[in-house]
Amino acid sequence: MSDQSAFDTDVWTLTRFVMETGRQAKGATGELTQLINSILTAVKAISSAVRKAGLAHLQGIAGHINVTGDEVKKLDVLSNDLVINMLQASYSTCVLVSEENKEAIITPPEKRGKYVVCFDPLDGSSNIDCLAPIGTIFAIYKKNRTE
């Protein structure tokens, strides 16, 4: 395409940014890059599920209370499962801490990496019915010890 095109053909996505930044980081192993890209994939899947919730019968309450005392919704359960499965499949986590679980989730030894991830998979899920903002909150910590 010509330089005068109305479309940017050199698009910087979050995935591209994470990969480029990871490549340039001194001593990088790619593990953090893989972890962040796994979070990105999980968030995209959650977004898709939220958009299709009515058609897929994902609206409503799941029937129990989470550790913070909130009623758990079907989308909370799905979102939590998506994040846990994506993070464990990234081979970069050792411990996962979710708002939806009472206990920390220890990654199986054969999939274990060096990062601890704390997350709320679907923050603001009570706002879905009124179309208010929702999101996924996460924090990544590098494990200090080799235990």
Secondary structure, 3 states (H helix, E strand, C coil): CCCCCCCCCCCCCHHHHHHHHHHHCCCCCCHHHHHHHHHHHHHHHHHHHHHCCCCCCCCCEEEEECCCCCEEEHHHHHHHHHHHHHHHHCCCEEEEEECCCCCCEECCHHHEEEEEEEEEEEECHHHHHHCCCCEEEEEEEECCCCC
